[in-house]
Amino acid sequence: MSGGARVGVDVGGTFTDLVAVRDGELITAKVRSAPRDQSLGVMDAIDASGLEAGEIAAIAHGTTVSTNALLERRGARTALVTTENFRDVIEIARQNRPALYDLTLSPPEPLVPRELRFTVTERVGPDGVLVALDADGVGRAVEAVAAADVESVAVCLLFSFVHPAHEQLIRDALWRALPEVHVSLSSDVLPEFREYERFATTTADAYLGPGLAAYLRNLGARLAAAGLPQPVVMQSSGGVADLQTAAGLASTCVLSGPAGGVVGATFVAEQSGFSELLTFDMGGTSTDVSVVLGGEVQTTTGSVVAGIPIKHPMVDVHTVSAGGGSIAWIDSGGALRVGPRSAGADPGPACYGLGGSEVTVTDADLLLGYLRDGQALGGELVLDRRPAWQAVDELAAGLGLDPIDAAAGVVAVAEAEMVRALRVISVERGIDPRDLTIVAFGGAGGVHACRLAEDLGVGRILFPRAGGVLSALGLAVSDLRRDYVAPLIGEPSDRELEAAFATLEQRAEADLPAPATMRRAVDARFAGQSHELTIRIDELATVTDAFRRAHEQRYGYAPEDTPVELVAVRVAGTTAVAKPRLHARPAANQPSSATRSAYFDGVWVDTRVVEISGLEPGETLAGPAVIEFPEATCVVRPGWTSTLDQAGALVMERL
């Protein structure tokens, strides 16, 4: 890491985290997020780190700008230009019912209302142009877009993933008439078949593009004014891209923050000797879980975010609304519920003393002794037991419970939701969680990891030294990455397949600094199936066998007599950044002999409290114990041991 520190800054719903890697040492900072302008939180975190501008060589950034805009429907006013008679594709969707028997459930509103969808006369089929693009119709569509006073336009035509010329002509006409308007072409954003997913992803890109571009320009200007380098931005795929690339493809950044956490977990686990992982990231607003197999981050070619399909390569993360700031409430049937509402950064949990009056998981953790009364968070906040007790007391009265029992109930409900998430990403994918190591991180991950591991039958947990800010560390060590896809439907010959890969790899080599590494994958399915699996391949001859193995693992069967056909080819190009070797620090002070009562399984237990700086590498501590880090807390339940390894991580094992 010569030449200065590499910095990662991750903006979360409650805190903005920073990790700087310099000569194998980690410098960390945690500050409150600035929801109205995330760039202010980024600058505050850099200031809190104590690093001077000349010490910073690179900045990698994970942002929730696109995620929040999609969740809260605060994107740009967007128009859609499409083939005549197909303007309702984004509303008709796939007619899937996410809850089969819920007759009251309404589908999410499309990002572009019907009055902002305009059509042109043209038609392209798989083999070429069927109806030429009507130039007069394009002119009328452009006039309608201008009159609608939109900020962005999505251009989505049928079969444009094979023949993009008509989309390009419409883009040129829009730019001539409306040079300030953002334009997203489906043939650029997602050159794949399936019109609904392609249309939906492209409209999301157009909807999010102006906001993300404006934010990144603002952030770039603030950093430049401070004499700092321009940032690279984390994409949903787990790699970073330069500012211009990220701004130009906003839809690739909707899972920017969670992707950084999985990359960071994979990095620290490798340093501790583990490669088969369940990652568990519990922050203030949500919990994100993922699987890492053989040291490889698992990716998917699409997900649904806020009801909108985003069909880009992204880290395979499952998210639930259960975080430290998740609010506990009583439903109409008298049952205790936790989330999805969150107290966020302002006002935050009741124990922050900023005016929050509703019970959160953090308040419950404080009352149960897992967190320390008076503990500082983010350099600004101090946990206060008194308002937390008052809030829990009011909730307990509504439940007819003792306040401690109510607090334990809040934790149990939140943990049940997180266990379900871990089962979705493992058991429901044909993966036995008992064969994996849980990597716990996030501000609250270490508090709840042991209980979740017990429920899953997992016997080992890793809590990294930078566990409270691990997503930021993942950003700091992420490789540059670009993803490419091209349709290739049927059973191509090896020569045709090699030619398709070569074309994509040439694009990657032109876009990435050398030396770039290429990873190939295909979307494949059995003939007659409607949906496909994405599988990574190393040799062309292994495509069929690799697909059958993947299908067997996911679905439990793989018919030998059914032909395998391809749908698309993919290339992920990466340029690696230098990565440090992490090492444990010698104890900076004598280990504490302090204890406090903590509530485990219905009883109060005297529990040892130790600062991480008081542990020597190789030292083992038996539970129950609470180990305090600068940015997080780790709870070692009874029946567990914890050892500080040579990479500075806690390895907890069940007796």
C-alpha positions in Angstrom: 0.0 0.0 0.0 2.9 2.3 -0.7 2.2 5.8 -2.0 -0.3 6.8 0.7 -3.4 5.5 2.4 -6.3 3.9 0.5 -9.6 5.1 2.0 -13.0 3.5 2.0 -16.1 5.5 3.1 -19.5 3.8 3.5 -22.6 5.8 4.0 -25.3 4.0 6.0 -28.7 5.0 7.2 -27.4 5.9 10.7 -23.6 6.2 10.5 -21.0 7.0 7.9 -17.9 4.7 8.3 -14.3 5.2 7.2 -11.4 2.8 7.0 -8.0 3.8 5.8 -5.4 1.1 5.0 -1.8 2.3 5.4 1.2 0.0 5.6 -1.0 -2.9 6.9 -2.5 -0.7 9.7 -6.1 0.3 9.8 -7.3 3.8 10.7 -11.0 3.9 11.4 -13.7 6.6 12.0 -17.4 6.6 12.5 -19.6 9.7 12.3 -23.3 10.3 12.1 -24.7 10.2 8.5 -26.1 13.4 6.9 -29.3 12.1 5.2 -30.0 15.4 3.3 -26.5 15.5 1.8 -24.4 12.3 2.1 -21.3 14.1 0.9 -21.2 16.1 4.2 -21.0 12.8 6.1 -18.1 11.7 3.8 -16.2 14.9 4.5 -16.9 14.6 8.3 -15.6 11.0 8.3 -12.4 12.1 6.5 -11.9 14.9 9.0 -12.5 12.5 11.9 -9.9 10.1 10.6 -7.1 12.7 11.2 -5.6 12.0 7.8 -4.1 14.9 5.9 -5.0 15.3 2.2 -1.4 14.5 1.1 -1.6 11.2 3.0 -4.5 9.9 0.9 -3.8 8.1 -2.3 -7.3 6.9 -3.3 -10.9 7.1 -2.0 -13.5 4.4 -2.6 -17.1 5.3 -1.8 -20.2 3.2 -1.1 -23.4 5.3 -1.4 -27.1 4.7 -0.7 -28.2 7.6 -2.9 -29.7 5.3 -5.6 -31.0 2.8 -3.1 -32.9 5.5 -1.1 -34.2 7.2 -4.2 -35.7 3.9 -5.3 -37.1 3.0 -1.9 -38.6 6.4 -1.3 -39.6 7.1 -5.0 -37.6 10.3 -5.0 -35.9 9.9 -8.4 -36.0 12.2 -11.5 -39.2 12.9 -13.5 -38.7 10.4 -16.2 -40.3 9.7 -19.6 -40.3 6.5 -21.6 -40.1 6.2 -25.4 -40.9 2.8 -26.7 -42.3 0.8 -29.6 -45.9 1.6 -30.6 -48.4 -0.5 -28.6 -45.9 -1.5 -25.9 -45.9 1.5 -23.5 -47.6 -0.6 -20.8 -45.0 -3.3 -20.6 -43.5 -1.8 -17.4 -46.9 -1.8 -15.7 -48.2 -5.2 -17.0 -44.9 -6.8 -15.7 -44.9 -10.6 -15.3 -48.2 -10.9 -13.5 -46.4 -12.7 -10.6 -48.1 -12.6 -7.3 -45.5 -12.2 -4.5 -48.2 -13.2 -1.9 -50.5 -15.7 -3.6 -53.4 -15.4 -1.3 -53.2 -11.7 -0.3 -56.2 -10.1 -2.2 -55.4 -6.7 -0.9 -51.8 -6.5 -2.1 -51.2 -3.8 -4.8 -48.3 -4.0 -7.2 -45.7 -1.3 -6.9 -46.3 1.8 -9.0 -44.2 1.9 -12.2 -41.4 4.5 -12.1 -42.9 6.2 -15.2 -46.6 7.1 -15.1 -48.7 6.3 -18.2 -49.0 9.9 -19.3 -45.2 10.1 -19.6 -44.9 7.1 -21.9 -44.6 7.9 -25.6 -44.4 5.6 -28.6 -42.8 5.6 -32.0 -43.7 3.5 -35.1 -40.9 0.9 -35.7 -40.5 -2.8 -35.4 -37.4 -4.9 -35.2 -37.4 -8.7 -35.0 -34.6 -11.2 -34.2 -33.5 -11.1 -37.8 -33.5 -7.4 -38.5 -35.8 -4.5 -39.3 -39.5 -5.3 -39.9 -40.8 -1.7 -39.9 -38.5 1.2 -40.5 -38.3 3.9 -37.8 -40.8 6.7 -38.6 -38.8 9.9 -38.5 -41.9 12.1 -38.2 -43.1 9.9 -35.3 -39.7 10.4 -33.6 -40.1 14.2 -34.0 -43.5 14.1 -32.4 -42.2 12.0 -29.5 -39.4 14.4 -28.9 -41.8 17.3 -28.9 -44.0 15.4 -26.3 -41.0 14.8 -24.1 -40.0 18.4 -24.3 -43.5 19.5 -23.4 -43.6 17.1 -20.4 -40.7 18.9 -18.8 -38.8 15.8 -17.7 -35.2 15.4 -16.4 -34.6 12.0 -17.9 -35.7 9.7 -20.7 -35.6 5.9 -21.0 -35.6 4.5 -24.6 -36.7 0.9 -24.7 -37.6 -0.7 -28.0 -38.4 -4.3 -28.8 -35.4 -6.5 -29.8 -33.0 -3.5 -29.5 -30.6 -5.8 -27.6 -29.9 -7.4 -31.0 -30.4 -4.4 -33.3 -29.8 -1.1 -31.4 -29.8 1.3 -34.3 -33.3 2.6 -33.8 -32.7 3.4 -30.1 -29.5 5.2 -31.1 -31.4 7.4 -33.6 -34.0 8.3 -31.0 -31.2 9.2 -28.5 -29.5 11.5 -31.1 -32.8 13.2 -31.8 -33.4 13.8 -28.0 -29.9 15.1 -27.5 -30.3 17.6 -30.4 -33.5 19.0 -29.0 -32.9 18.5 -25.2 -29.1 18.5 -24.6 -29.5 18.8 -20.8 -31.8 15.7 -20.5 -30.3 12.4 -19.3 -31.0 9.5 -21.8 -30.7 5.8 -21.0 -30.9 3.3 -23.8 -31.9 -0.3 -23.0 -29.3 -1.5 -25.6 -26.6 0.1 -23.5 -28.0 -0.5 -20.0 -29.1 -4.1 -20.4 -28.5 -5.8 -23.8 -30.5 -8.9 -22.9 -33.7 -10.6 -23.9 -37.0 -10.3 -21.8 -38.6 -7.0 -22.6 -40.1 -6.4 -19.1 -36.8 -6.8 -17.2 -34.9 -4.8 -19.8 -37.5 -2.0 -19.8 -37.7 -2.0 -15.9 -34.0 -1.8 -15.4 -33.6 0.9 -18.0 -36.4 3.0 -16.6 -34.7 2.6 -13.2 -31.4 3.7 -14.7 -33.0 6.8 -16.1 -35.0 7.5 -12.9 -31.9 7.3 -10.8 -29.3 8.8 -13.1 -29.7 12.5 -12.6 -29.8 12.3 -8.9 -26.7 10.0 -8.6 -24.8 12.1 -11.2 -25.6 15.3 -9.3 -24.5 13.8 -6.0 -21.3 12.4 -7.4 -20.4 15.8 -9.0 -21.1 17.5 -5.7 -18.9 15.0 -3.8 -16.2 15.2 -6.4 -16.2 19.0 -6.1 -16.0 18.9 -2.3 -13.1 16.4 -2.4 -11.2 18.4 -5.1 -11.6 21.6 -3.0 -10.0 19.8 -0.1 -7.1 18.6 -2.2 -8.3 15.0 -2.2 -8.4 12.5 -5.1 -11.6 11.8 -7.0 -13.5 8.8 -5.7 -14.2 5.5 -7.2 -17.7 4.2 -6.5 -18.8 0.7 -5.4 -21.1 -1.1 -7.7 -23.7 -3.8 -6.8 -21.4 -6.4 -8.4 -18.7 -6.0 -5.7 -16.2 -4.0 -7.7 -15.6 -0.2 -7.9 -15.9 2.0 -11.0 -14.6 5.5 -11.7 -16.9 8.5 -11.1 -18.0 8.9 -14.7 -18.9 5.2 -15.2 -20.9 5.1 -12.0 -22.8 8.3 -12.8 -23.5 7.0 -16.3 -25.0 3.7 -15.1 -26.9 4.5 -11.9 -28.8 1.2 -11.9 -25.5 -0.6 -11.2 -25.1 1.1 -7.8 -28.4 0.2 -6.0 -26.7 -2.2 -3.7 -23.4 -0.3 -3.3 -23.1 -0.5 0.4 -24.1 -4.1 1.1 -21.7 -5.2 -1.7 -18.8 -3.5 0.1 -19.6 -5.5 3.3 -19.4 -8.8 1.6 -16.1 -7.9 -0.1 -14.7 -6.8 3.2 -15.9 -10.0 5.0 -14.3 -12.2 2.3 -11.0 -10.2 2.6 -10.6 -10.5 6.4 -11.8 -14.1 6.5 -9.1 -15.1 4.0 -6.5 -13.5 6.3 -7.8 -15.6 9.1 -7.8 -18.8 7.1 -11.5 -19.2 6.3 -13.1 -19.3 2.8 -16.6 -20.9 3.4 -18.7 -18.1 4.9 -22.1 -16.8 5.9 -21.7 -13.0 6.1 -24.0 -11.2 8.6 -24.0 -7.4 8.4 -26.3 -5.9 11.0 -26.4 -2.1 10.8 -28.7 0.5 12.2 -31.5 0.2 9.6 -31.3 -3.3 8.1 -29.4 -6.6 8.1 -27.7 -7.9 5.0 -26.7 -11.6 4.7 -24.8 -13.4 1.9 -22.8 -16.6 1.2 -19.1 -16.9 0.2 -18.0 -20.2 -1.2 -14.3 -21.1 -1.8 -13.3 -17.5 -1.1 -15.6 -16.4 -4.0 -18.3 -13.8 -3.5 -21.5 -15.2 -4.9 -23.2 -13.0 -7.4 -26.6 -13.1 -9.1 -27.7 -11.5 -12.4 -30.6 -9.7 -11.0 -32.7 -8.8 -8.0 -35.8 -6.9 -7.1 -35.2 -3.7 -5.2 -38.3 -1.8 -4.0 -40.5 -3.8 -6.3 -38.4 -2.9 -9.4 -36.3 -5.6 -11.2 -32.7 -4.6 -11.5 -31.1 -7.1 -13.8 -27.4 -6.4 -13.4 -24.7 -8.5 -11.9 -24.8 -7.9 -8.1 -23.6 -9.6 -5.0 -26.2 -12.1 -3.9 -27.4 -10.4 -0.8 -30.6 -10.9 1.1 -31.8 -8.0 3.2 -34.3 -7.7 6.0 -35.5 -4.7 7.9 -34.0 -5.7 11.2 -31.2 -3.4 12.5 -30.2 -1.7 15.7 -32.5 1.1 14.9 -35.6 -1.0 14.0 -38.6 0.1 16.0 -40.6 -2.3 18.2 -44.4 -2.0 18.1 -47.6 -3.8 19.0 -49.8 -4.9 16.1 -53.6 -4.9 16.0 -53.6 -8.5 17.4 -51.5 -7.6 20.4 -48.3 -9.3 19.1 -44.9 -7.7 19.4 -43.3 -6.7 16.1 -39.9 -5.2 15.2 -39.4 -3.2 12.0 -39.5 -2.4 9.2 -39.6 1.2 10.4 -36.3 2.5 11.7 -35.4 5.4 14.0 -32.5 6.1 11.6 -29.8 8.7 12.5 -32.3 11.4 13.4 -33.7 11.1 16.0 -32.3 7.6 16.4 -33.0 5.1 19.3 -34.3 6.5 22.5 -30.9 5.8 24.2 -29.3 8.4 21.9 -31.0 11.1 23.8 -31.9 13.0 20.6 -35.7 13.0 21.1 -36.4 9.4 20.0 -39.2 7.9 22.1 -39.9 4.5 20.5 -38.1 1.3 21.5 -35.5 0.0 19.2 -33.3 -3.1 19.2 -30.4 -0.9 20.4 -32.4 0.2 23.4 -33.2 -3.4 24.3 -29.6 -4.4 24.0 -28.6 -1.6 26.4 -31.1 -2.6 29.0 -30.1 -6.3 28.8 -26.4 -5.4 29.5 -25.0 -6.1 26.1 -24.1 -2.4 25.6 -22.6 -0.1 28.2 -24.5 2.8 29.7 -22.4 5.9 28.7 -20.7 4.1 25.7 -19.7 6.6 23.0 -20.8 5.9 19.4 -19.5 7.7 16.3 -17.6 10.3 18.4 -20.7 12.2 19.0 -23.4 10.1 20.7 -23.4 8.6 24.2 -25.8 5.8 25.1 -28.1 6.7 28.0 -30.0 4.0 29.8 -32.7 6.3 31.3 -34.6 7.2 28.1 -34.2 3.7 26.9 -35.8 2.4 30.1 -38.7 4.9 29.8 -39.4 3.8 26.2 -39.3 0.1 27.0 -41.4 0.6 30.1 -44.2 2.1 28.0 -44.0 -0.8 25.5 -44.0 -3.4 28.3 -47.2 -1.9 29.7 -48.9 -2.4 26.4 -47.8 -6.0 26.3 -48.5 -6.7 30.0 -44.9 -7.7 30.6 -42.0 -6.7 32.8 -39.7 -4.2 31.0 -36.8 -6.7 31.0 -39.0 -9.4 29.5 -40.2 -6.9 26.9 -36.7 -6.0 26.0 -35.8 -9.7 25.7 -38.8 -10.1 23.5 -37.7 -7.3 21.2 -34.3 -8.9 20.8 -35.9 -12.4 20.2 -38.2 -11.1 17.5 -35.4 -9.3 15.7 -33.2 -12.3 15.9 -35.9 -14.6 14.5 -36.1 -12.4 11.5 -32.4 -12.5 11.0 -32.2 -16.3 11.3 -34.9 -16.5 8.6 -32.7 -14.3 6.4 -29.7 -16.6 6.9 -31.8 -19.6 6.1 -33.0 -18.1 2.9 -29.5 -17.4 1.7 -28.2 -20.9 2.7 -30.6 -23.7 3.4 -33.0 -22.6 0.6 -30.1 -22.5 -1.8 -29.1 -26.1 -1.0 -26.2 -25.0 1.2 -25.7 -26.4 4.8 -24.9 -23.5 7.1 -23.3 -25.9 9.6 -20.4 -26.2 7.1 -19.8 -22.4 7.1 -18.2 -19.8 9.3 -20.4 -16.7 10.2 -18.5 -13.5 9.6 -20.4 -11.0 11.8 -20.0 -7.2 11.3 -21.8 -4.0 11.3 -22.4 -1.9 14.4 -24.7 -4.5 15.9 -23.6 -7.8 14.3 -21.3 -8.9 17.1 -24.0 -8.4 19.7 -26.3 -11.0 18.2 -24.1 -13.4 16.2 -23.8 -16.1 18.9 -27.5 -16.5 19.3 -28.0 -16.8 15.5 -25.2 -19.3 15.2 -26.8 -21.5 17.9 -30.2 -21.5 16.1 -28.5 -22.4 12.8 -26.1 -25.1 14.3 -23.0 -23.1 13.2 -20.0 -23.6 15.5 -17.7 -20.8 14.5 -18.0 -17.0 14.2 -15.4 -14.5 13.0 -15.6 -10.9 14.2 -13.0 -8.8 12.5 -11.0 -6.0 14.1 -12.8 -3.5 11.9 -16.1 -5.3 12.3 -18.0 -2.1 13.1 -16.8 -0.5 9.8 -16.2 -3.5 7.7 -18.1 -2.3 4.6 -15.7 0.7 4.5 -12.8 -1.7 4.6 -14.3 -3.7 1.8 -14.5 -0.5 -0.3 -10.8 0.3 0.4 -9.7 -3.1 -0.9 -12.1 -3.6 -3.8 -10.9 -4.2 -7.3 -11.9 -2.1 -10.3 -14.6 -4.0 -12.1 -16.7 -3.7 -15.3 -19.4 -6.2 -16.3 -20.4 -7.0 -19.9 -23.2 -9.2 -21.4 -24.3 -10.2 -24.8 -27.2 -12.4 -26.0 -26.4 -15.8 -27.4 -29.5 -17.9 -27.5 -29.4 -21.6 -28.5 -26.7 -24.2 -28.7 -23.7 -22.4 -30.2 -20.5 -24.1 -31.3 -17.3 -23.7 -29.3 -16.1 -21.4 -32.0 -19.2 -19.1 -31.8 -19.0 -19.1 -28.0 -15.3 -18.2 -28.0 -15.9 -15.4 -30.5 -18.7 -14.0 -28.3 -16.4 -14.0 -25.2 -13.5 -12.5 -27.1 -15.7 -9.5 -28.2 -16.7 -8.7 -24.6 -13.1 -9.2 -23.4 -11.9 -6.7 -25.9 -14.3 -4.1 -24.5 -13.1 -4.8 -21.0 -9.5 -4.4 -21.9 -10.3 -1.0 -23.5 -12.2 0.2 -20.4 -9.9 -1.1 -17.6 -6.3 -0.3 -16.8 -3.9 -3.1 -17.3 -3.4 -5.8 -16.2 -7.0 -6.9 -16.3 -8.3 -10.3 -15.4 -11.3 -11.8 -17.2 -13.9 -14.1 -15.7 -16.4 -15.8 -18.0 -19.9 -16.9 -17.3 -22.9 -18.1 -19.2 -26.7 -17.9 -18.6 -27.9 -21.5 -19.3 -31.1 -23.5 -19.0 -32.6 -26.8 -20.0 -34.4 -26.6 -23.4 -38.0 -25.8 -22.7 -37.3 -23.9 -19.4 -38.4 -20.3 -19.0 -35.6 -19.2 -16.7 -31.9 -19.8 -16.5 -29.0 -20.0 -14.1 -25.8 -18.0 -14.4 -22.7 -20.2 -14.0 -19.0 -19.3 -14.1 -16.9 -21.4 -16.5 -13.2 -21.8 -17.0 -13.2 -24.0 -20.1 -15.8 -24.1 -22.9 -16.0 -27.9 -22.7 -17.3 -27.7 -19.1 -20.4 -25.6 -19.8 -23.0 -28.4 -19.9 -21.5 -30.3 -16.9 -21.2 -27.2 -14.8 -24.8 -26.2 -15.5 -26.1 -29.7 -14.6 -24.2 -29.5 -11.3 -25.5 -26.1 -10.5 -29.1 -27.1 -11.3 -28.8 -30.2 -9.1 -27.6 -28.2 -6.2 -30.3 -25.5 -6.5 -33.3 -27.6 -7.4 -32.4 -31.2 -6.5 -32.5 -32.6 -10.0 -30.8 -32.4 -13.4 -32.2 -34.5 -16.2 -29.5 -36.2 -18.2 -31.5 -36.6 -21.4 -32.6 -32.9 -21.8 -30.3 -30.6 -23.9 -28.8 -27.5 -22.4 -29.1 -24.2 -24.2 -27.5 -20.8 -23.6 -29.2 -17.5 -23.3 -26.3 -15.1 -22.8 -22.6 -14.8 -22.3 -21.0 -12.6 -19.6 -17.5 -11.3 -18.9 -16.5 -9.6 -15.6 -13.2 -7.7 -16.1 -11.3 -6.7 -13.0 -8.1 -4.8 -12.3 -6.8 -5.7 -8.8 -5.7 -3.1 -6.2 -2.9 -3.8 -3.8 -4.2 -5.4 -0.6 -2.5 -5.3 2.8 -1.7 -8.1 5.2 -3.6 -7.5 8.4 -2.0 -8.3 11.8 -3.0 -8.1 15.4 -1.6 -5.4 17.6 0.0 -6.3 20.9 -2.1 -5.4 23.9 -1.9 -1.7 24.6 -3.1 -1.9 28.2 -3.7 -4.4 31.0 -6.9 -6.5 30.5 -9.8 -5.2 32.4 -11.3 -7.1 35.3 -14.6 -5.2 35.1 -17.9 -7.1 35.1 -21.5 -6.2 34.6 -24.8 -8.1 34.7 -26.0 -9.3 31.3 -29.3 -11.1 30.5 -28.8 -14.6 28.9 -31.6 -17.1 28.5 -33.8 -15.6 31.2 -31.3 -15.0 33.9 -28.8 -12.3 34.8 -25.2 -13.4 34.7 -22.0 -11.6 35.9 -20.2 -11.0 32.6 -16.6 -9.9 32.0 -16.1 -6.7 30.1 -12.9 -6.3 28.1 -11.6 -3.7 25.6 -10.1 -5.3 22.5 -7.0 -3.3 23.1 -6.4 -5.3 26.3 -6.2 -8.7 24.6 -3.0 -10.2 23.4 -2.9 -12.1 20.0 -3.6 -15.8 20.8 -5.4 -15.0 24.1 -8.6 -17.0 24.7 -11.5 -15.6 26.7 -14.4 -17.9 27.8 -18.0 -16.6 27.7 -20.0 -15.0 29.0 -18.0 -11.9 28.0 -18.5 -8.5 26.3 -15.6 -7.3 24.2 -15.7 -3.6 23.3 -14.3 -2.3 20.0 -13.9 1.4 19.1 -16.8 1.1 16.6 -18.8 -2.0 17.9 -19.4 -4.5 20.6 -19.1 -8.3 20.5 -21.1 -10.4 22.9 -19.6 -13.9 23.7 -22.5 -16.0 25.1 -22.1 -18.7 27.7 -20.8 -21.9 26.1 -18.6 -20.0 23.7 -14.9 -19.1 23.7 -13.2 -16.2 21.9 -9.6 -16.1 20.7 -7.8 -13.1 19.1 -6.1 -14.4 16.0 -2.9 -13.2 14.3 -4.9 -11.1 11.8 -6.6 -9.2 14.7 -10.0 -10.9 14.4 -11.9 -12.6 17.2 -12.6 -16.3 16.4 -15.5 -17.5 18.5 -16.2 -21.2 18.8 -19.0 -23.1 20.5 -17.9 -25.6 23.2 
